[in-house]
Amino acid sequence: MESNNSDPRKPAGKPNFNFYWVYAGIGALLIAMILSGGATGGAGSVSFQELVSKAERGEFRKLSHNGMVAEAWYTDAARDSIMKDRPEGPLGGGFFRGADLMVEIPPSEKNIDRLDQLSAEGKVDVSYERPNEWGQQLVFYIIVLAVMVGVWMVLMRRLGGGGGGGGQIFNIGKSKAQLFDKENSTQVNFKDVAGLEGAKEELAEIVEFLKNPDKYTDLGAKIPKGALLVGPPGTGKTLLAKAVAGEAQVPFFSLSGSDFVEMFVGVGASRVRDLFKQAKDKSPCIVFIDEIDAVGRARGKNASIGSNDERENTLNQLLTEMDGFGTNSGVIILAATNRADILDSALMRAGRFDRQIYVDMPDLTEREAIFDVHLRPLKTDDTIDVDFLARQTPGFSGADIANICNEAALIAARRDAGKVGKQDFLDAVDRVVGGLEKKNKLITAGEKRTIAFHEAGHATVSWMLEHASPLVKVTIVPRGQSLGAAWYLPEERHITTTEQIFDEMCAALGGRAAEEITFGKISTGALSDLEKVTKQAYAMVSVYGLNKRIGNRSFYDPRAEATFTKPYSEETARIIDEEAGAIIERAYASAREILETHQDKLNALAERLLEREVIFKEDLVDVLGPRKWDKPEPAATHVEPAASDAVESTESVADSTPTLDPERPAEEESPSDESRGAEGSAGSADENAA
């Protein structure tokens, strides 16, 4: 198991000693010895003929050979003579041998006979030595074996997860959980988590139980065995777990669901057993498993035979450890996921995860608190109004707000400002929601005019309808994938009526209707609008039961995974198609009627948009007149891309709703939840499904 606990006896910053360096040093020494032993003091510059000449002159006192290499030793007189001309150091020679010269004998019998003749003439004492290479061969085999062992150890360390003694092959089944305790805490507390009061209250109760168990056990209460944090991405589930680790004065094990997944069979179950063994040894403690859906998916859902056995074995072991025949008193399991609908039902039952804590998107008050947290490290000026910023960001998660604060600081630094101002935040929201502004994008005059009337059509229809979201800004400057955009302030509502859905569909179709009325032809710029409207219409008919002909029936199934079957007959499918098409056509006809009635205002608004490229709510009031349904609220920053070609525009950049059509029910979220407020000009009928 890996731990961040540092040994207090070791000086801070001093690296741990690794004994493998000793092995590396020995290997380097052996290689140096071999290279030195194979080297010669003058063999590279002394030929065999010169060796013979030196022997004939009586410069050698001894000469030996093995038939391949001759070794020679100078006499004292010859050595002194040579040393006078070689002041830089002693004569060369092998590391193991004391010979002054080692010369390779050319392969010829005459050369061997010549050496024997020198001995017979008494010029030098020549001896023959049998070739003996066992020493070099032994060193060679040792080096090869050392290289093989080194490669094997590196591979095993990688397969075992690396790191210290826990990375060996025999420790591959050990848990990878990271341990936090009193000496090694996360330094994050509940006060650092803005909003989420309900979730913090339930988690604080678990922490309090661990700190003061007598308060509960005296009444006969038992601590919950597990709590599951469920919610959309970016809402603070992992941050809550960090806060629990900082608040709890007990050991806290943290790991991801993917840490159990391994290429070897049985490793996941082994790591689960090792994790709970360590947790029992340090009881009471908390174990946090992030993204538990990586290992907790429902069993038996995979169509391919045998491909899911290892994951299911790991899940079975996790179920047994959480609530099996043995007891795990004092071990509390926390887990986080945004895909609770795909988790196994046995994992979700009471006794394993007793509590399911839903971490929802923050409301207005919670967004203010989140902004307060993320504004602390920023240098801001007096123009910053936290309430205004919170109203600017309906449906934004905590991660989105953190990103906006960072983008605002980057924008302020880009213009060399000393502090971050209100306009920096407005630009940051536009950048995050709408994408990067592309003022230099080449657009023809005809395309620009089409885009202007398209956006003016959205603005005019939404301005004239009671339940459409109030529009506060329109632009025809390309941004992201869209060639034009409209900013809205959608209401923060939890339920949506039929009238609200229909008005929003009319506003979405206002762009295409304006093109047809003005130019007598339509373009591909309404692709994202048509996608949203189609989803809304099918959701009204097949999900929310808002159609009289289908009646009070919903075919929405978040757990449905089969794509070849439908929960209704072919006749019902035909009726759904007919009713959805009829709703869309009625909305389009209504949008055309509004624009034909106010065509003069449509033309005036489009011309002003062509002249200024960006218009605000004040311009809309000047051209279209006051909106009688408007409420006095600050401007919002909601983008609805439109008037882009079929290649660039696919869907709204801010649209996060799943596809809710009768042929493929969404499985990610519940249709009773509120959608992100940053939706397109037509707030979708399935907005509650995101």
C-alpha positions in Angstrom: 0.0 0.0 0.0 1.2 3.5 -0.7 1.2 6.1 1.9 2.2 9.7 2.1 3.4 9.4 5.7 7.0 10.7 6.0 9.5 9.3 8.5 10.3 12.1 11.0 13.7 10.6 11.6 14.8 11.4 8.0 15.9 15.0 7.2 13.4 16.9 5.1 14.1 16.9 1.4 16.8 14.1 1.6 16.1 11.3 -0.9 15.7 7.8 0.3 18.8 5.5 -0.2 18.2 2.9 -2.9 20.3 -0.3 -2.6 20.1 -0.8 -6.3 22.7 1.9 -6.8 25.2 -0.6 -5.1 24.4 -3.2 -7.7 24.8 -0.6 -10.5 28.2 0.4 -9.1 29.4 -3.2 -9.0 28.2 -3.8 -12.5 30.0 -0.6 -13.8 33.2 -1.8 -12.0 33.0 -5.2 -13.7 32.6 -3.6 -17.1 35.6 -1.3 -16.4 37.7 -4.3 -15.4 36.8 -6.2 -18.6 37.5 -3.2 -20.8 40.7 -2.5 -18.9 41.7 -6.2 -19.0 41.2 -6.3 -22.8 43.2 -3.1 -23.4 46.9 -3.0 -24.1 49.6 -0.6 -23.1 51.0 -0.4 -26.6 49.4 -3.0 -28.7 47.7 -0.5 -30.9 51.0 1.1 -31.9 53.4 -1.9 -31.8 53.2 -4.4 -34.5 54.3 -8.0 -34.3 57.4 -7.3 -36.5 58.4 -4.5 -34.1 57.9 -6.9 -31.2 60.3 -9.3 -32.8 62.8 -6.6 -33.5 62.8 -5.5 -29.9 63.3 -9.0 -28.8 66.3 -9.4 -31.1 67.8 -6.3 -29.7 67.5 -7.8 -26.2 65.0 -5.3 -24.8 62.8 -8.0 -23.2 63.6 -10.1 -20.3 60.5 -12.4 -20.7 58.0 -13.2 -23.4 55.0 -15.5 -23.3 52.3 -16.4 -25.8 49.3 -18.6 -26.2 49.3 -18.9 -29.9 47.1 -15.8 -30.4 48.4 -13.0 -28.1 52.0 -12.4 -27.1 52.9 -10.7 -23.8 56.3 -9.1 -23.2 58.1 -7.6 -20.2 60.9 -5.1 -20.7 64.3 -5.4 -19.1 65.2 -2.7 -16.5 67.6 -1.0 -18.8 65.0 -0.9 -21.7 62.3 0.3 -19.2 64.5 3.2 -18.0 65.3 4.2 -21.6 61.6 4.2 -22.5 60.5 6.1 -19.4 62.8 9.0 -20.3 60.8 9.4 -23.5 57.5 8.7 -21.7 57.3 11.2 -18.8 53.5 11.2 -18.7 53.1 8.0 -16.8 53.9 4.3 -16.4 53.8 1.8 -19.2 50.5 0.3 -20.1 49.2 -3.1 -19.4 46.2 -5.1 -18.6 44.2 -4.5 -15.3 44.8 -8.2 -14.3 48.2 -8.7 -15.9 51.6 -7.0 -15.4 52.8 -7.3 -19.0 54.3 -4.2 -20.6 53.1 -5.2 -24.1 50.3 -7.3 -25.4 50.5 -7.9 -29.1 48.2 -9.9 -31.3 50.1 -12.6 -33.2 49.1 -12.8 -36.9 47.6 -16.2 -37.7 50.5 -18.0 -39.2 52.7 -20.9 -38.2 55.8 -18.9 -39.3 55.2 -16.3 -36.6 55.0 -18.9 -33.8 58.2 -20.5 -35.2 59.8 -17.1 -35.2 59.1 -16.7 -31.4 60.5 -20.2 -30.7 63.6 -19.3 -32.8 64.2 -16.3 -30.5 64.1 -18.5 -27.5 66.5 -21.0 -29.1 68.9 -18.2 -30.0 68.9 -17.0 -26.4 67.6 -13.6 -27.2 64.7 -13.8 -24.8 63.0 -16.3 -22.5 59.9 -17.4 -24.4 57.2 -19.5 -22.7 54.0 -21.0 -24.0 50.7 -20.7 -21.9 47.6 -22.6 -22.6 44.7 -20.2 -23.6 42.6 -19.6 -20.5 39.3 -17.6 -21.1 37.2 -18.9 -18.3 37.6 -15.7 -16.3 36.4 -13.5 -19.1 33.6 -15.8 -20.0 32.5 -15.9 -16.3 32.4 -12.1 -16.2 30.5 -12.0 -19.5 27.8 -14.4 -18.2 27.5 -12.5 -14.9 26.9 -9.3 -16.8 24.3 -10.9 -19.1 22.5 -12.4 -16.1 22.6 -9.1 -14.3 21.0 -7.3 -17.3 18.2 -10.0 -17.5 17.5 -9.7 -13.8 17.4 -5.9 -14.1 14.9 -6.0 -17.0 12.8 -8.4 -15.1 12.7 -6.2 -12.0 11.8 -3.1 -14.0 8.9 -5.0 -15.7 7.7 -6.4 -12.4 7.8 -2.9 -10.8 5.7 -1.5 -13.6 3.2 -4.3 -13.5 3.0 -4.0 -9.7 2.3 -0.3 -9.8 5.8 0.8 -9.0 7.1 2.5 -5.9 9.2 1.2 -3.1 8.8 -2.3 -1.8 5.1 -2.4 -2.7 5.9 -2.4 -6.4 7.2 -6.0 -6.6 5.4 -8.8 -8.4 4.5 -10.4 -5.1 2.7 -7.1 -4.0 0.7 -6.6 -7.2 -2.5 -7.6 -5.3 -1.9 -4.9 -2.6 -4.2 -2.0 -2.3 -3.3 1.3 -3.9 -5.2 3.4 -1.4 -3.6 6.7 -0.2 -3.7 7.1 3.5 -4.5 10.4 5.2 -4.3 10.8 9.0 -3.6 13.5 11.6 0.0 14.0 10.4 -0.9 13.9 6.7 -4.2 15.7 6.2 -5.8 17.3 3.1 -6.0 20.7 4.8 -9.6 21.0 3.5 -12.5 21.5 5.9 -16.3 21.9 5.7 -15.8 25.7 5.9 -14.0 25.5 2.5 -17.0 23.9 0.9 -19.6 26.6 -0.1 -23.2 25.6 -0.4 -24.2 21.9 -0.1 -25.5 22.4 3.4 -27.7 19.3 3.4 -24.8 17.1 2.2 -22.4 18.6 4.7 -24.9 18.0 7.5 -25.1 14.3 6.7 -21.4 13.9 6.3 -20.7 15.9 9.4 -22.9 13.5 11.4 -20.7 10.6 10.2 -17.6 12.5 11.3 -19.2 13.3 14.6 -20.0 9.6 15.2 -16.4 8.7 14.8 -15.3 11.4 17.1 -17.9 10.9 19.7 -19.6 7.5 19.3 -21.0 7.4 22.8 -23.5 10.1 21.9 -25.2 7.7 19.5 -24.5 4.3 20.9 -26.0 5.2 24.3 -29.3 5.5 22.4 -28.8 2.2 20.6 -28.0 3.8 17.2 -25.6 2.3 14.8 -23.4 4.2 12.4 -24.2 4.0 8.7 -21.9 1.6 6.9 -21.7 3.7 3.7 -22.8 6.9 2.1 -23.0 7.4 -1.7 -22.5 10.9 -3.2 -24.5 11.2 -6.4 -24.7 14.2 -8.6 -23.7 15.8 -11.9 -20.1 16.4 -12.7 -18.4 19.4 -11.1 -20.9 19.8 -8.2 -18.3 19.1 -5.4 -18.5 15.4 -4.6 -14.8 14.8 -4.4 -14.4 18.1 -2.6 -16.8 17.0 0.1 -14.8 13.8 0.5 -11.6 15.9 1.0 -13.4 17.9 3.6 -14.4 14.8 5.4 -10.8 13.7 5.4 -9.8 17.1 6.8 -12.5 17.1 9.5 -12.2 13.5 10.6 -9.5 12.7 13.2 -9.3 9.1 12.0 -7.4 7.4 9.2 -8.8 8.2 5.8 -8.2 5.9 2.8 -8.7 7.4 -0.6 -8.6 5.7 -4.0 -10.4 5.5 -7.4 -12.6 2.7 -8.6 -10.2 2.2 -11.5 -7.4 1.3 -9.0 -9.1 -2.1 -8.6 -9.0 -2.9 -12.3 -6.0 -4.8 -13.5 -4.9 -6.9 -16.5 -4.3 -10.0 -14.2 -7.2 -12.2 -13.1 -8.0 -11.9 -9.5 -6.0 -8.8 -8.8 -9.0 -6.6 -8.2 -10.6 -8.9 -5.6 -7.2 -9.2 -3.9 -6.8 -5.4 -3.7 -10.3 -5.2 -2.2 -9.4 -7.7 0.5 -6.1 -6.0 1.2 -7.9 -2.6 1.4 -10.4 -3.7 4.0 -7.7 -5.6 5.9 -5.7 -2.4 6.3 -8.9 -0.5 7.2 -9.8 -3.0 9.9 -6.3 -2.7 11.3 -6.7 1.1 11.6 -10.4 1.0 12.7 -12.2 3.3 13.1 -11.5 4.8 9.7 -13.1 6.0 6.5 -12.6 4.6 3.0 -13.4 6.8 0.0 -13.8 5.3 -3.5 -14.1 7.9 -6.2 -15.9 7.1 -9.5 -17.2 3.8 -8.1 -19.1 3.1 -11.3 -15.7 1.9 -12.8 -16.1 -1.3 -10.7 -19.7 -1.2 -9.5 -21.6 -1.5 -12.7 -24.7 -3.8 -12.7 -23.7 -7.5 -13.2 -24.9 -9.5 -16.2 -25.4 -6.5 -18.4 -22.5 -7.2 -20.8 -23.5 -9.1 -23.9 -20.0 -10.5 -24.6 -19.4 -13.8 -22.7 -16.5 -13.7 -20.3 -15.4 -10.1 -20.9 -16.7 -8.8 -17.6 -15.8 -11.6 -15.3 -12.9 -9.8 -13.6 -14.9 -6.7 -12.9 -17.8 -8.8 -11.6 -15.4 -10.8 -9.3 -14.1 -7.5 -8.0 -17.6 -6.2 -7.3 -18.6 -9.5 -5.6 -15.6 -9.2 -3.3 -16.5 -5.5 -2.6 -20.1 -6.5 -1.7 -18.9 -9.3 0.6 -16.4 -7.0 2.4 -19.0 -4.2 2.8 -21.7 -6.4 4.3 -20.9 -10.1 4.3 -20.6 -12.9 6.9 -17.7 -11.1 8.6 -18.1 -7.8 10.4 -16.5 -4.5 9.5 -17.3 -2.5 12.5 -15.7 0.9 12.5 -15.1 1.0 8.7 -17.2 3.6 6.9 -17.4 3.6 3.1 -17.8 6.8 1.1 -18.2 6.7 -2.6 -18.9 9.2 -5.4 -20.4 8.8 -8.9 -22.4 10.7 -11.4 -23.8 7.4 -12.9 -25.8 6.0 -10.0 -28.4 4.5 -12.5 -25.9 2.0 -13.7 -24.7 0.7 -10.3 -25.6 -2.8 -9.2 -28.7 -2.9 -7.0 -26.9 -5.1 -4.5 -24.4 -2.3 -4.0 -27.2 0.3 -3.4 -29.2 -1.5 -0.8 -29.3 -0.6 2.9 -26.5 -2.2 4.9 -24.0 -1.3 2.2 -24.7 2.3 1.1 -27.3 3.3 3.7 -27.4 6.8 2.6 -27.5 8.3 -0.9 -26.6 12.0 -0.7 -27.6 13.9 -3.9 -25.3 16.8 -4.7 -27.4 19.0 -7.0 -26.5 22.0 -9.0 -26.2 25.1 -6.8 -29.0 27.5 -6.5 -28.7 31.3 -6.4 -27.7 31.5 -2.7 -25.2 28.7 -3.1 -23.7 30.3 -6.1 -23.1 33.4 -4.1 -21.3 31.4 -1.5 -19.2 29.6 -4.1 -18.2 32.9 -5.7 -17.2 34.2 -2.3 -14.8 31.2 -2.0 -13.2 31.6 -5.4 -13.0 35.4 -5.2 -10.8 35.3 -2.1 -7.5 34.8 -3.9 -8.3 37.3 -6.7 -7.5 41.0 -6.7 -10.9 42.6 -7.5 -12.0 46.2 -7.8 -15.1 47.9 -6.4 -17.3 47.0 -9.4 -17.6 43.3 -8.4 -21.1 42.4 -7.1 -21.4 38.8 -6.0 -25.2 38.8 -6.2 -25.0 40.1 -9.8 -22.4 37.4 -10.7 -24.6 34.7 -9.2 -27.6 35.8 -11.2 -25.4 35.8 -14.3 -24.7 32.1 -14.0 -28.0 30.1 -13.6 -27.4 26.3 -13.8 -23.6 26.6 -13.4 -21.8 24.1 -11.2 -19.1 24.9 -8.7 -16.4 23.8 -11.2 -17.9 26.1 -13.8 -17.8 29.0 -11.4 -14.2 28.3 -10.5 -13.4 28.2 -14.2 -15.1 31.6 -14.7 -13.2 33.2 -11.9 -9.9 31.9 -13.3 -10.8 33.1 -16.9 -11.7 36.5 -15.5 -8.3 36.8 -13.9 -6.6 35.7 -17.1 -8.6 38.2 -19.2 -7.6 41.0 -16.7 -3.9 40.0 -16.9 -4.1 39.9 -20.7 -5.1 43.6 -20.7 -2.4 44.4 -18.0 -5.0 45.5 -15.5 -4.1 45.7 -11.8 -7.4 44.2 -10.6 -10.2 42.0 -11.9 -13.3 44.0 -12.8 -17.0 43.3 -13.5 -16.4 43.4 -17.3 -13.7 40.8 -17.0 -16.3 38.4 -15.4 -18.8 39.2 -18.2 -16.3 38.4 -20.8 -15.3 35.3 -19.0 -18.8 34.0 -18.9 -19.2 34.7 -22.6 -15.9 32.9 -23.2 -16.9 29.8 -21.2 -20.4 29.5 -22.4 -20.2 30.8 -26.0 -16.6 30.0 -26.9 -13.8 32.1 -28.2 -14.7 35.2 -30.2 -13.6 35.0 -33.9 -13.7 38.6 -35.2 -11.4 37.8 -38.1 -13.5 34.9 -39.5 -14.2 35.5 -43.2 -18.0 35.8 -43.8 -19.6 37.1 -47.0 -22.0 40.0 -47.0 -24.9 37.7 -47.9 -24.1 35.3 -45.1 -23.8 38.1 -42.6 -27.2 39.4 -43.6 -28.7 36.0 -43.2 -27.2 35.6 -39.8 -28.5 39.0 -38.7 -32.1 38.2 -39.7 -31.8 34.7 -38.1 -30.8 36.2 -34.8 -33.3 39.0 -35.1 -36.0 36.4 -35.6 -35.0 34.6 -32.3 -35.0 37.9 -30.5 -38.3 39.2 -31.9 -40.2 35.9 -31.2 -38.9 35.5 -27.7 -39.6 39.2 -26.9 -43.3 38.8 -28.0 -44.0 35.5 -26.1 -44.8 35.4 -22.4 -43.1 32.2 -21.3 -39.9 32.5 -23.4 -36.7 33.4 -21.6 -36.0 37.1 -21.6 -33.3 38.1 -24.0 -30.6 40.6 -23.0 -28.0 40.5 -25.7 -27.6 39.5 -29.4 -24.5 39.3 -31.5 -23.5 38.2 -35.0 -19.8 38.0 -34.2 -18.7 34.4 -34.7 -18.0 32.7 -31.4 -17.0 29.1 -30.9 -18.8 27.0 -33.5 -21.7 29.4 -33.9 -21.9 32.3 -36.3 -24.3 34.2 -34.1 -25.5 34.0 -30.6 -28.2 35.3 -28.3 -27.9 35.7 -24.5 -30.9 34.9 -22.2 -31.8 34.9 -18.6 -33.7 31.6 -18.1 -35.8 31.2 -15.0 -34.6 28.9 -12.2 -37.5 26.6 -12.1 -37.9 23.0 -11.1 -41.0 22.2 -13.2 -42.0 23.3 -16.7 -45.5 23.7 -18.1 -46.7 22.9 -21.6 -47.1 26.6 -22.4 -43.5 27.3 -21.3 -42.2 24.5 -23.5 -44.2 25.6 -26.5 -43.2 29.2 -26.3 -39.5 28.2 -26.0 -39.9 26.0 -29.1 -41.4 28.9 -31.0 -38.5 31.1 -30.0 -36.1 28.5 -31.2 -37.8 28.2 -34.6 -37.9 32.0 -35.0 -34.5 32.1 -36.7 -35.5 29.8 -39.5 -39.0 31.5 -39.9 -37.3 34.9 -40.2 -35.0 33.5 -43.0 -38.0 32.1 -44.9 -40.1 35.3 -44.5 -37.3 37.7 -45.5 -35.4 35.8 -48.2 -38.0 33.2 -49.3 -35.5 30.4 -48.7 -33.9 28.6 -45.7 -30.4 27.6 -44.8 -28.5 25.1 -42.7 -28.0 27.6 -39.9 -30.9 26.3 -37.9 -29.4 22.9 -37.3 -28.8 23.3 -33.6 -32.3 24.8 -33.2 -33.9 21.9 -35.0 -32.0 19.4 -32.8 -33.3 21.0 -29.6 -36.8 21.4 -30.8 -37.0 17.7 -32.0 -35.8 16.5 -28.5 -38.3 18.8 -26.8 -41.2 17.5 -29.0 -40.4 13.9 -28.5 -39.9 14.4 -24.8 -43.3 16.1 -24.5 -45.0 13.1 -26.2 -43.1 10.1 -24.9 -41.5 11.2 -21.6 -43.5 13.8 -19.8 -47.0 12.7 -20.8 -48.0 16.2 -22.2 -49.8 14.9 -25.2 -53.5 14.1 -25.2 -53.3 11.4 -27.8 -50.6 9.4 -26.0 -52.1 10.2 -22.6 -50.5 10.0 -19.2 -47.8 7.5 -20.1 -44.0 7.8 -20.0 -41.6 5.5 -21.8 -38.5 6.9 -20.1 -36.3 4.3 -18.6 -32.9 5.5 -17.2 -31.6 1.9 -16.9 -32.6 0.8 -20.4 -29.5 -0.6 -22.3 -31.1 -2.6 -25.1 -31.2 -0.6 -28.3 -33.2 -3.0 -30.4 -36.4 -3.2 -28.4 -39.0 -0.5 -27.6 -41.4 -0.4 -24.7 -44.3 0.2 -27.0 -45.8 -1.1 -30.2 -45.2 0.0 -33.8 -48.6 1.7 -33.8 -47.6 3.7 -30.7 -44.3 4.6 -32.4 -46.2 5.9 -35.4 -48.4 8.0 -33.2 -45.4 9.4 -31.3 -43.8 10.5 -34.6 -47.1 12.1 -35.8 -47.7 14.0 -32.6 -44.1 15.2 -32.3 -44.2 16.4 -35.9 -47.5 18.2 -35.3 -46.2 20.0 -32.3 -43.1 21.2 -34.2 -45.2 22.4 -37.1 -47.6 24.3 -34.8 -44.7 26.0 -33.1 -43.2 27.0 -36.5 -46.5 28.3 -37.7 -46.9 30.4 -34.5 -43.3 31.8 -35.0 -44.1 32.8 -38.6 -47.4 34.5 -37.6 -45.6 36.6 -34.9 -42.9 37.6 -37.4 -45.3 38.4 -40.2 -47.3 40.6 -37.8 -44.1 42.5 -36.6 -42.1 42.3 -39.8 -41.2 46.0 -39.7 -39.7 45.5 -36.2 -37.9 42.4 -37.4 -36.3 44.4 -40.3 -35.3 47.3 -38.1 -33.7 45.0 -35.5 -31.8 43.1 -38.2 -30.5 46.4 -39.7 -29.3 47.6 -36.3 -27.6 44.3 -35.7 -25.9 44.6 -39.1 -24.7 48.1 -38.2 -23.5 47.4 -34.6 -22.9 43.6 -34.7 -23.8 43.5 -30.9 -27.0 44.9 -29.4 -28.2 44.8 -25.9 -31.5 44.8 -24.1 -31.8 48.6 -24.4 -31.7 48.3 -28.2 -34.5 45.7 -28.1 -36.6 48.0 -26.0 -36.0 50.8 -28.4 -36.9 48.8 -31.5 -39.5 46.3 -30.2 -40.9 48.3 -27.3 -41.0 47.4 -23.6 -41.7 43.7 -22.9 -44.7 43.6 -20.7 -43.8 40.3 -19.1 -40.3 41.3 -18.2 -39.2 41.3 -14.6 -36.5 43.8 -13.4 -33.5 41.4 -13.2 -29.8 41.8 -14.1 -28.6 40.7 -17.5 -27.7 37.1 -17.9 -25.2 35.3 -20.0 -26.9 32.5 -21.8 -25.8 31.6 -25.3 -27.9 30.1 -28.0 -25.8 29.4 -31.2 -27.6 29.9 -34.4 -27.2 30.7 -38.1 -24.2 28.5 -38.6 -23.6 26.2 -41.5 -24.4 22.4 -41.3 -20.7 21.5 -41.0 -19.9 23.8 -38.0 -23.1 23.8 -36.0 -24.2 20.6 -34.4 -25.8 21.7 -31.1 -25.9 24.4 -28.6 -22.5 24.8 -26.8 -24.3 25.2 -23.5 -26.8 22.4 -24.0 -26.1 19.6 -21.6 -29.4 17.7 -21.8 -29.4 14.0 -22.8 -31.3 12.7 -25.8 -34.8 11.9 -24.7 -36.4 10.3 -27.8 -38.6 7.2 -27.8 -36.1 5.1 -29.7 -33.2 5.7 -27.3 -34.2 6.6 -23.8 -31.5 8.5 -21.9 -29.9 6.6 -19.1 -27.7 9.2 -17.5 -30.0 11.4 -15.5 -33.4 11.4 -14.0 -36.1 13.3 -15.9 -37.3 14.9 -12.6 -34.1 16.9 -12.1 -33.5 20.5 -13.1 -31.4 21.2 -16.2 -28.5 23.5 -16.4 -29.9 27.0 -16.9 -27.5 27.8 -19.7 -29.8 26.4 -22.4 -30.6 27.7 -25.8 -33.2 30.3 -26.7 -35.8 27.5 -26.5 -35.6 26.0 -23.1 -36.1 22.4 -23.8 -38.9 20.2 -22.8 -36.4 17.7 -21.6 -34.6 20.4 -19.6 -35.6 18.6 -16.4 -33.9 15.4 -17.6 -30.4 16.9 -17.5 
